[in-house]
Amino acid sequence: MDILAKSDSEILEIAEPMWDDIVKGSNEKNWELFSKSMDSKGSDKEPASRKDVEQQWENSDLLTSLTPNREFLSILRKEDCVLVLWKQWSTKVKGDFLASLYLKSVNDEVKSIGIWLR
């Protein structure tokens, strides 16, 4: 499956359930759910990445209080991946946050290769 060949609506159909799992996994501090869509050969599945995420869960109210609701903003196409952007909110931290999910085609599957929340 070539993610770059997909329309915005097709990409969003792929990305939304992935982001749902990331939000739920983050709120529950559940690494398996949080990392479910990540490329198993990518850096996000490395032990150092897991340790970093778990430290952030312990030190950040934002990462463990994400709302299931978000507002889709845009999809950006890069050379070999796409970036899906949402406006995200928290139940504990006031304000709007930019949620970013990098997706890439890996062995005929679409995988997350990066997650950012700012």
Secondary structure as the mmCIF struct_conf table of DSSP 4:
data_model
#
loop_
_struct_conf.conf_type_id
_struct_conf.id
_struct_conf.beg_label_comp_id
_struct_conf.beg_label_asym_id
_struct_conf.beg_label_seq_id
_struct_conf.end_label_comp_id
_struct_conf.end_label_asym_id
_struct_conf.end_label_seq_id
HELX_RH_3T_P HELX_RH_3T_P1 ILE A 3 ALA A 5
BEND BEND1 LYS A 6 LYS A 6
HELX_RH_AL_P HELX_RH_AL_P1 ASP A 8 GLU A 28
TURN_TY1_P TURN_TY1_P1 LYS A 29 LYS A 29
HELX_RH_AL_P HELX_RH_AL_P2 TRP A 31 PHE A 34
TURN_TY1_P TURN_TY1_P2 SER A 35 SER A 37
STRN STRN1 MET A 38 MET A 38
TURN_TY1_P TURN_TY1_P3 SER A 40 LYS A 41
BEND BEND2 GLY A 42 GLY A 42
HELX_RH_3T_P HELX_RH_3T_P2 SER A 43 LYS A 45
BEND BEND3 GLU A 46 GLU A 46
HELX_RH_AL_P HELX_RH_AL_P3 PRO A 47 ASN A 59
TURN_TY1_P TURN_TY1_P4 ASP A 61 ASP A 61
HELX_RH_3T_P HELX_RH_3T_P3 LEU A 62 THR A 64
STRN STRN2 LEU A 66 ARG A 77
BEND BEND4 GLU A 79 ASP A 80
STRN STRN3 VAL A 82 SER A 90
BEND BEND5 THR A 91 VAL A 93
BEND BEND6 GLY A 95 GLY A 95
STRN STRN4 PHE A 97 VAL A 106
TURN_TY1_P TURN_TY1_P5 ASN A 107 ASP A 108
STRN STRN5 GLU A 109 LEU A 117
#
